[in-house]
Each structure stands twice: as structure tokens, then as C-alpha cells.
């Protein structure tokens, strides 16, 4: 059961070595030997019982995994295929295990050009959320200007990469100057610090408006991808052009009440960004979108990357990254080291 109070995230985690290997039993099932499992902020929240999806305890964490197929009951995949998959049908849990069964609709072949499976082991938590905000909610084009906060985190960096791959311009917001190098490294046009207090938020608003004008958008940004919310939110509203949109992905700074009057005056749309429901209702489009992301990586338009890898024996450290507010970029756990033959 959930502990009513705990000091550290490790107190609710344990490594169980006595779980039987799952089996592919029905048409479309794929049994994957997991090589890498992605762990991000939502997995940290879920382990504390603070995420919107609350699995029955005990459960195996993890939405994302990459690995090699051990058994396939799908006509589209075969044993030995290198794949990326999600456990969305299981509530986004189950990937942090030596083997995992997924349905073929939640599995994609990894292009040979992506040499390290660790580099695409966080597509679901990071890139799916970003892609949904940019394409489905924001309808961005090559003429769009996007502002993303929390830009050194997993979703933030993925948003920059995808928006730039789609031809848009990007302003990246970070909470402190030392975090600026990561969004710069993935192509942000301008990086601005918003700080943590009212005075710094006011300065941030001024700087964003100036940056928007320099980038050809004097009325403000077309889309804000907001993973922070909290006290920063009203500043983000003021950064939008009239009829601009804020896609709300998360609340890393806590949830702030939204004043309807401010939205009315600024003429800003605020839309919750959850890709899972849309993906289930539009499976073909979702599958195509994920292949687009993989093809961006295949071509080098997006450089495949992993920011930190922990061995399975050190899996707790992957969660502690977020407990210590150090969750920059992509975090993965190595469950099984990939061995690729070289011709």
C-alpha cells in the first residue's frame, strides 16, 4: 500500500527478482527483451501516488522501453527486430523489467541509423507530449513562434527539437542561467531565464516580448508549451499573441488558480495536453507521428541523445534525479546491454 509519508523516493521502490517472464499469448502480442527503460518526472510522481494514473500496487514503473524482440505474434515484426515501445495499454507501467509484452500498435522499429537504443528510450514521456502540444494542439507551421518553459528538462528539450525540425522558431525559458546550455545545444533560437520570483517574471515577460519582435512576431508567441505552471503562468499568458495558445503539459512548480478574466482580456486559449486519449482515438495518425519522430532521428534532423544512463542495480538513482530536481534531458535505466554485430 502507499505509505502515508516517506522521506525518500527509494523507500517506496524495491527490485524484485522473482517475477516470471511474461508471455505473448494473443495475435499482435510482442515479447521484448528490454535493453533500456526510460524514467522521467511522471514516473517519479506515479511512484508517490501523485500522478493522475494510479496503478494497483505493487506495480512495475515505466512507460517507455527499447529492446529486441524475443517472440512475435505480429505479422509486422519478427524475432530480433530492434524496437521502441510503450506500455500505454497498461497505464504507462511495466517497462522497467527484463521482459515486457506490448501490442504491435504500440511498437515501432528503430532505424539502424540510431545506433544506441538508449538514445530513443524516452520518446513517449518526452517526445509524444511535445509532438501532441505542437501538432495537435498548436497546429504550428514553419511560420510559428513557440515558447517553452522548463526548457532544460525532457519535455522542454524535446519540444525545442521537434519545433525546429518542423521549421518553427523557438524561445526557451529556463529557471536559472546555468540551465541555458542544454536548450542552446538542441537549437533554441533564444534562451531566457525566468527565475523564481515576481521581479524576475516581469523581466522575463519584457525579454520575451523583445525576443518575439526580433524573431518577427511583435504581437507575441503563437504557442506556449507549459510544463511549469505555478506562479509563472500569468506571465506566460502575457507572452502570447491575441488568440495564441498555451498547451498545459505539467505543473512542476505546482498548480496555480487561473483567472478567467486575464484569459478574456488577453484572448488566450489554454488547453490541457494529454496525448494518450488522442492516440487511442486516432491510432493511425499517432503511429505515423511516432514514425515521423524516428525519421527525424534517422536523418539527423534531430540528433538522438541520452543524457544519463543508470545500471539496473542503480535504478533508484534514476528516480532520485527528479527528487533532487536534476532531471535535465533524458534519463534511462540499462536493463540489458545491447550487443550489435559489426560487419
TIBAMI-160694 format. One record per atom (N, C-alpha, C): x, y, z. Coordinates in steps of 0.02 Angstrom, whole numbers, plus 32768, in hexadecimal, padded with zeros to 4 digits. Layout:
N
XYZ ...
# end
This chain:
343
802A7FC58000 800080008000 802C803F8000 800F80777FEE 803580B57FEF 804680C98036 808380DE8040 809680F78081 807A813D808A 805D814D80C4 803F819080CE 807481C780CB 80B281B780DD 80E781E880DC 812981C480D7 815781DE80AD 819881C080AA 81CC81F6809E 820981E880B4 823E821A80AF 825D821B8069 826781E0804C 828A81DB800C 826381AD7FDD 826A81BA7F9B 824681927F69 825B81497F6D 8299813B7F80 82B180F67F82 828980CB7FB3 826780EB7FE4 824280C48016 820480A37FF9 81EE80B77FBD 81B480977F9E 81C8806C7F62 820980637F58 8222803D7F1F 82457FFE7F37 823F7FC87F10 82647F8B7F1F 82717F657EDF 82A87F417EDB 82B97F197EA1 82A77ED07EAD 82757EB87E88 825C7E747E91 82797E477E5B 829B7E127E6E 82BB7DE57E3E 82937DA47E35 82587DA07E51 82317D627E4F 81F17D687E26 81EF7D967DF7 81B47D9F7DCC 81BC7D747D8E 818B7D497D7E 81917D1E7D43 81927D477D02 81B37D2D7CCF 81B67D4D7C8E 81707D4D7C6F 81577D877C59 81157D897C39 81167D647BF6 80DB7D547BDD 80D67D2E7B9F 80AA7D537B6C 80BD7D4E7B2D 80927D667AF6 805E7D307AEA 801E7D427AF2 7FE97D0F7AF0 7FB57D197ABA 7FAE7D577AA1 7F7A7D637A70 7F967D877A32 7F707D8579FD 7F847DA479BE 7F977DED79C9 7FD07E0079B0 7FE87E4479B7 80167E4F79F2 801B7E1E7A1F 80487E247A59 80917E1F7A43 80BB7E467A65 81037E457A59 81267E427A9C 81527E107AA5 817B7E0A7AE1 81BF7E297AD3 81D07E5C7AFB 820E7E817AF0 823E7E757B2A 827C7E657B1A 82B07E667B4D 82C67EAF7B54 82B97ECB7B8E 82C67F127B99 83117F1F7B9E 83297F4F7B77 836E7F667B7E 83717FA77BA6 83437FD47B98 834280147BBC 82FA80277BCB 82EF803F7C08 82AD80587C1C 82B480A27C2E 828980CB7C11 828A81127C20 826881227C62 8286814D7C8A 826981637CC8 826981B07CC8 822D81CE7CD0 822882167CCF 81FD822E7D0A 81F2826E7D0E 81CF828C7D47 818B826C7D55 8161825D7D23 8121823C7D33 812A81F97D56 815F81D47D45 816C81937D67 817C819F7DB1 81A181D47DBE 81B181E77E03 817281FA7E29 814682217E09 810682337E29 80DB81F57E35 80D881CA7E03 80AD818F7E08 80C381627E41 8104815D7E4B 811E81337E81 8109814C7EC6 80F7818C7ECA 80E081AA7F09 809481AB7F0F 807281947EDA 802981977EDA 800F81DD7ECA 803882067EA8 8026824B7E9B 801582587E51 801682247E29 8007822C7DE1 7FBD821D7DD5 7FA382377D9C 7F5B822E7D90 7F4881E47D85 7F7781BC7D6D 7F6B81747D66 7F8A81517DA2 7F61812F7DC9 7F78810F7E07 7F6F80C47E00 7FA480A07DEE 7F9F80577DE6 7F9680337E28 7F797FF87E22 7F727FCD7E5D 7FB77FB77E74 7FC27FB87EB6 80037FA57ED2 80067F5B7EE0 80417F3E7EDB 807F7F5A7EC1 807E7F5D7E75 80A77F877E57 80A97F8B7E0E 80F17F977DF7 80FD7F8C7DB8 813E7F987D99 813C7FDB7D76 8168800A7D87 8166804C7D67 817B804A7D1E 816C80807CFB 8189808B7CB9 815980877C7E 815780BD7C56 813080BE7C19 815880A97BDC 819780BE7BD9 81C080B77B9D 81F480807BA4 8201805E7B6C 8238802E7B6B 825280257B24 829180127B20 82AE7FFB7AE1 82CD7FB77AEE 82D07F8F7ABA 82EC7F4C7AC2 82E97F257A82 82ED7EE37A8A 82ED7EB57A51 82B57E827A5B 82917E757A26 82587E477A2A 82707DFF7A35 82547DE07A68 82627D9A7A77 822E7D6B7A58 81F07D837A53 81BA7D5C7A35 81867D8B7A18 816D7D7B79DC 813C7DA779BC 81017D7F79A3 80C57D9579B6 80877D7B799B 80677DB0796D 80937DD97950 807E7E0D7921 809C7E0078DD 80767E0E78A9 808F7E067865 80BF7E3E7851 80C07E747879 80E97EAE7867 812E7EAE7888 81397E8178B8 81787E7F78DC 81907E3778E0 81D17E3078E8 81ED7DED78EF 82227DEB7925 82327DAF793C 82657DA7796F 82A67DC67959 82C47DEC7986 83047E0D7977 82FE7E567963 82C17E6D7954 82B87EB37942 82CA7EE1797D 82EE7F16796F 82FB7F4A79A1 82BF7F7979A1 82A37F8679DC 82647FAA79DF 82627FDC7A19 8237800D7A11 822180387A47 81D880277A54 81C280297A92 817C80197AA2 816680407AE0 812480457AE7 810780637B23 80D680327B43 80CB803C7B83 809C80127BA9 805B80387BB6 804780627B87 800D808D7B91 7FCE80647BA0 7FC880297B82 7F8D7FFF7B90 7F8C7FE67BD8 7FC57FEA7BFA 7FC97FD47C3F 7FCF80117C6E 7FB480497C58 7FB680857C81 7FFA80A57C86 802680957C56 806980B27C58 809580947C8D 808A80547C9C 80B480317CCD 80CC7FEF7CAF 81067FD77CC9 811D7F957CB6 815E7F927C8F 817B7FCB7C7A 81B67FC87C4F 81F67FBA7C75 81F97FCA7CB5 82367FC17CDB 823B7F787CF3 82437F4C7CC2 82467F047CCF 82707EE47C98 82877EA77CA5 82B37E867C74 828D7E737C35 824C7E647C3B 82237E547C01 81E07E787C08 81C37E897BCF 81847EAD7BCF 815C7E997B92 811B7E8F7B9A 80EE7E7F7B62 80C67EBD7B50 80C77ECF7B10 80A07F087AF7 80797EF27ABA 80477F197AA7 80237F0D7A69 80487F2F7A30 80417F1379F4 80647F2C79BA 80557F7679AB 801B7F8D79BE 80097FD479B1 8030800479DD 80517FE97A0F 807A80137A3C 80C480037A35 80D77FEC79FA 811C7FD679EE 81347FF079AA 8172800979A8 818E8025796B 81D4800A7960 81E77FFC7922 822B7FE87913 825A80237918 829380197937 82C5804E793E 82F3804C7902 82FB808378DE 8327808478A4 836F807278B7 839180507889 83D7803D7896 8403807978A2 83F080B27886 841880EF788F 841B810578D8 83E980F17900 83EC80FF7949 841280C57968 845280CE7972 847E80977985 8473808179CD 846380AF79F9 845C80A07A40 841380A37A54 83F7806B7A68 83B0806A7A7B 83A080977AB7 83D280A87ADE 83C680D57B17 83B0811A7AFF 83C3812C7AC1 83B7816F7AA8 836F817B7A92 834681477A91 82FF81527A80 82D2812F7AB3 82EB81277AF0 82C581037B24 829781307B4C 8290816F7B38 8263819D7B5B 823381C07B2D 822381A17AF5 81F781C37AC5 81B281D17AE2 819681A27B05 815181AA7B1D 814981E27B4F 817181E07B84 816A82137BB9 817D82587BA0 81AE825D7B73 81C7829E7B5F 81AD82B47B1A 81BA828D7AE7 81AB82A27AA3 8161829C7A92 813E826A7AAC 80F682657A9E 80D182A17AB9 80E282B57AF7 80C282EF7B16 80D1832E7AEF 810F83357ADA 812383707AB3 810183727A70 8102833A7A4D 80E483367A0B 809A83457A0D 8077832B7A40 803083377A47 802283817A52 804B83A17A7B 804283E97A88 804F84127A49 808184007A23 8094842779E8 8065841C79AD 805783DD799E 803183CD7961 7FE683CC796C 7FD083A9799F 7F88839F79A9 7F6783DC79C8 7F8783F779FC 7F6B84317A1F 7F80847379FE 7FC1847A79F0 7FDB84B979D7 7FD584C4798D 7FCE848C7967 7FCB8491791E 800284BE7902 804084B5791B 807484E37908 808B84D678C0 80A6850978A2 80C18506785E 810885227860 812785267826 816A85427822 816B858D7831 813085AC7832 812C85F47843 811F8600788C 811985CC78B4 810485D378FA 813F85E57928 812D86057960 815C86127996 814385EF79D4 816E85C579F1 815D859C7A2B 818685B17A67 816685B67AA0 818885C17AE0 817F85837B0A 81B585687B25 81AF852F7B52 81D4853F7B93 81B485327BCC 81D6853B7C0C 81F084F77C24 821684F77C5A 823584B87C70 825E849A7C38 828184C67C12 829D84B17BD2 82DB84857BD7 82F6847C7C14 832F844F7C1C 831984097C2F 82D784007C3A 82BD83BE7C4C 82AE83947C10 829483587C1C 828883297BE6 825683417BB3 821B83577BC9 81E883707B9B 81FF83B27B7C 821F83DC7BA3 8236841C7B89 826784157B4F 829883EA7B58 82CA83E07B23 82AB83BE7AE6 827E838E7AF2 825D836D7ABA 8232839F7A93 821283CD7AB6 81E984007A95 8214842C7A67 824E84407A80 827C84677A56 829084417A18 82A484037A21 82BB83DA79E8 828583D079B4 824983BF79CB 821283B3799C 81FB83F37979 81F68429799F 81E084687981 8212847F794C 82528479795B 8285848C792A 8283845E78ED 8277841D78F9 827283EE78C1 823783FE7894 8202841C78B1 81C78430788B 81CF8476786B 820984967878 821784D67858 820585137881 81EA850A78BE 81D5854378E8 82118562790B 8206859E7926 823785BE7951 822485B2799A 825785B079C5 824C859C7A0A 826F85CA7A3B 824985E37A6C 826486047AA7 826185D37AE0 829985C77B00 829D85977B38 82A385BC7B7A 827985AA7BAA 827C85C87BEC 829985977C1F 82C885AF7C48 82E685857C7C 82E385AB7CBE 82E785867CF4 82DF85A47D37 831F85C47D50 835985AF7D35 839985CB7D4B 83CA85CC7D11 83FA85FA7D11 842886017CD8 845185C27CCB 8462859C7CFF 848C85617CF4 8468852A7CCD 842685307CC5 840084FF7C9E 83FB85117C54 8417854A7C40 840E85627BFC 843285397BC7 846885187BDA 849184F57BA7 846C84BB7B86 844084997BAB 841E84607B8E 83EC84747B57 83BF84A47B63 839484B97B2C 83BA84D87AF2 83F184FA7B00 841C85147ACB 843884DC7AA1 844A84A47AC1 846B846D7A9E 843C84497A6E 83FA84507A77 83CB842E7A4A 83A8845F7A1B 83C2849E7A18 83AC84CA79E3 837D850279F4 837185107A34 834585497A44 836085897A26 833485B17A0A 834A85F079EB 836186227A20 833C86277A56 834D86557A8C 833C86327ACE 836886377B00 835C861B7B42 835886547B74 832486557B9D 8318868B7BCD 8309866C7C12 8326868A7C46 831B86727C8A 82DD86947CA8 82B0866D7CC5 8275868B7CE5 827B868E7D31 82AC866E7D4E 82B786727D96 828086537DBF 8278866C7DFC 8248864D7E2A 821F867F7E53 822186BF7E41 81FA86EF7E67 81D887207E38 81AD874A7E54 818487777E2D 81AE87A77E03 81E487C17E20 820E87F17DFB 822F87D07DBF 824687937DC8 826687707D90 8233875C7D5C 81F5874C7D70 81C1873D7D3F 81B1877B7D15 81B087B57D34 81A287F37D0F 81D988007CDC 821787F57CF0 824F87FD7CC2 824C87CA7C89 8237878E7C9A 823087597C68 81FC876D7C34 81C387877C4A 818F879D7C1C 81AA87D27BEC 81CD88017C06 81EB88367BDD 821C88187BAA 824687EB7BC1 827987CD7B95 825987A17B5F 8223877D7B71 820087547B3F 81E0877F7B09 81C287B77B1E 81A387E47AED 81D788017ABD 821188127AD8 8247882C7AAE 826187F57A7F 826887B97A99 827F87827A70 824D87707A3A 820D87727A4B 81D887647A1A 81DC879579DF 81E687D579EF 81EC880779BA 822987FA798E 826187E879AD 829E87DA7986 8293879E7958 82698770796E 825D87337946 8221873B7917 82098778790F 81D4878678DF 818D877E78F8 8184877E793B 814187747958 813587AA798D 812C87E87978 8125881F79A9 80E8881A79D5 80B587F479C2 807887EE79EA 807E87B97A20 80B387907A1D 80BD875C7A4F 80C387177A30 80CC86E57A5A 80D786A17A41 809486817A2E 8098865379FF 805C862F79E8 804885F87A19 807A85D77A36 806D859D7A62 809E859D7A9B 808285927AD8 80AC85857B12 80A2853B7B25 80D985177B2C 80D684D37B47 80EC84D97B8F 80BD84D17BBD 80C784E07C04 80CC84A07C2C 810784937C47 811084597C73 811A846F7CBB 811884B17CC8 812884CC7D0A 80EA84E37D2F 80BE850B7D0F 808385297D2D 809685507D6B 807685457DA4 808785697DE0 808085B47DD8 80A985DA7DFD 80A586237DFC 80BC86417DBA 80DD861A7D90 80F486327D4F 80BB86387D1D 808486187D28 805086107CF6 803686527CDA 802686817D05 800986BF7CED 803B86E67CC1 807B86DE7CCF 80AE86FD7CA4 80AC86DD7C5E 80A1869C7C5B 809E867A7C1B 806286927BF2 802A869E7C15 7FEF86B87BF2 7FFF86FA7BD0 802587247BF2 803687657BD6 806887617B9D 808987287B97 80B9871F7B60 8098870B7B1F 805886F67B22 803586DD7AE7 801987167ABC 8016870B7A7C 7FF187397A50 7FA7872F7A5B 7F7C875F7A46 7F3487547A49 7F2187157A23 7EF786EC7A41 7EE186AB7A27 7F1A86787A24 7F4F86867A49 7F8386547A51 7F6D861C7A80 7F9785EA7A88 7F8485AE7AAE 7FB9859B7AE0 7FA385867B1B 7FCF85677B4C 7FBC851E7B52 7FEB84F27B43 7FE184AA7B4B 7FFD84967B8F 7FD184817BBD 7FE784727C01 7FFA84287C06 803B841D7C0F 805583D97C12 805F83C17C5A 807483EF7C86 808183DA7CCB 808384147CFB 809484047D3A 809184357D71 80CD842C7D9E 810984307D83 814484237DAC 814D84567DE3 812E84927DDB 813184C57E10 80F084C77E39 80C784937E33 808884917E56 804F84B07E2D 801284A77E44 7FD784BF7E20 7FBF85027E3B 7FB885317E0E 7FA185747E1E 7F5A857D7E04 7F30859F7E29 7EED85AE7E10 7EF285DC7DD4 7EC785CF7DA2 7EC885F67D65 7E8F862A7D67 7EA086687D5A 7E6D869D7D5B 7E4C86A27D16 7E0D86917D10 7DEB86957CCF 7DED86DB7CB1 7DEB870F7CDB 7DEC87537CC1 7E2C87637C9B 7E6487477CB2 7EA387537C8F 7EA287337C4A 7E8786F67C46 7E8386D47C05 7E5586FA7BD6 7E1F87167BF2 7DF0873D7BCA 7E13877A7BAD 7E3487A07BD7 7E5587DE7BC1 7E8C87CF7B8E 7EB3879C7B9B 7EEC878C7B6F 7ED787627B32 7E9987487B32 7E7F871F7AFB 7EAD86E37AED 7EBA86BD7B23 7EE886847B1E 7EC386437B2B 7ED186117B02 7EB685CD7B0C 7EE485A77B3B 7EC785827B6B 7EED85557B96 7ED1850F7B8E 7EFC84E17B79 7EE5849D7B69 7F11846A7B8E 7EF1843B7BB0 7F1684047BCF 7F3383D77B9A 7F7283C37BA3 7F94839B7B71 7FA383557B8B 7F7683267B7B 7F7F82DF7B8C 7F7A82B77B4B 7FB182997B38 7FB382787AF7 7F9182337AF7 7F8A82147B31 7F7381CE7B33 7F2E81C47B17 7EFD81EC7B2C 7EB981E47B13 7EB781EF7AC7 7ED882247AB0 7ED882337A68 7EF781F97A41 7F2D81DD7A5B 7F4E81A57A39 7F2181697A33 7EFB815B7A67 7ECD81217A65 7E95812C7A34 7E7E816B7A2E 7E46817A7A01 7E5D818479B9 7E9E819179B0 7EBA819C796D 7EF981727964 7EF2812F7967 7F2D81047969 7F598109792B 7F3B811078F1 7F63811378B3 7F8C815478B1 7F6D818C78C3 7F9181CC78C3 7FC881CB78F8 7FB981AE7931 7FEB81AA7967 80268180794F 801881487930 804F811C7919 807B814178E7 805A816678BB 807E818D7888 80A881C478A9 808D81E578DC 80B1821A78FF 80F181FF791F 80ED81C3793E 812881A7795E 815C8194792A 8146817978F1 8176816A78BC 819781AA78A2 817281E278A1 818F8222788D 81C8823578BD 81BC822C78FF 81F0823C7930 822D82107925 822381CF791C 825B81A27910 828081B478D0 825A81C9789D 827B81DD785E 82A3821D7865 828B824C7890 82B38287789F 82F6827278BD 82F5823F78E9 833282267907 835C820078D5 833C81DA78AA 835F81B47877 838681E27848 836882197835 838782477805 83B982767826 83B882797868 83E482A8788B 83C582ED7895 838782F7787E 83658336788B 835E834178D6 8350830C78FA 8355830B7943 838E82DB7954 83BE82F3797A 83F682C9798D 83E2829B79C7 83E1825979BC 83CF822C79F3 83FE82377A2E 83E282367A6B 840C82457AA5 83F082227AE3 841D82177B12 840A82027B55 843582297B85 841882447BB9 843E82707BE6 845A824D7C22 843B82167C37 845881EF7C6E 843C81A87C6B 846881787C7A 845581317C7A 846981137CBE 843A80F17CDD 844880CE7D1B 844280837D10 846E805C7D2E 846880137D2C 842B7FFE7D55 84127FC37D46 83D67FAB7D69 83E07FA87DB4 841C7F957DCA 84297F927E12 84257FD67E33 842C800B7E0A 8429804F7E24 83E980737E0E 83B4804C7E01 837680687DE5 835980A07E11 8363809A7E53 834880CC7E81 836281127E70 839F81157E57 83BE81567E48 839981797E0F 837981537DE3 835381717DAC 831881997DC8 82FA81807DFD 82C281A37E1D 82DB81DD7E48 831581D37E68 833182067E93 834682457E6C 8355823D7E2C 836482767E01 832C82AA7E06 82ED82927E05 82B482BF7E07 82A482D57E4E 82B382AB7E7E 82AB82BE7EC4 82D982F97ED4 831382FA7EB5 8345832E7EC2 834083677E90 830C83667E66 8301839B7E35 833C83A37E06 8357836A7DEF 838F836B7DC1 837E83477D7F 833D83447D71 8326831C7D38 832D833E7CF5 836883517CE2 837383717CA1 8377833B7C6A 835483477C32 8359831A7BF9 833A82D67C03 835B82A37BE7 833F825F7BE6 836382327C19 833D820F7C42 835781E17C74 8340819A7C64 836F816B7C62 835D81257C53 838180F67C82 836380BB7C8A 838180857CB0 8395804D7C7F 83D380377C83 83EA80007C59 83D87FBE7C7A 83AB7F997C5B 83957F597C75 83BE7F207C58 83CF7F277C18 83F77EF47BF6 84227F177BC1 84637F0E7BC4 84907F307B95 84887F157B4F 847D7F417B1F 84747F2C7ADA 84B77F167ABC 84B67EDD7A99 84F07EC47A75 84DF7EC17A2B 84FF7EED7A03 84F07EEE79BB 852D7ED47996 85217EA87966 85597E8F793E 856E7EC4790D 85AF7ECA7901 85CA7EFA78D2 85E67ED67895 85CA7EE6785B 85DF7EC6781D 86207EE57804 
# end
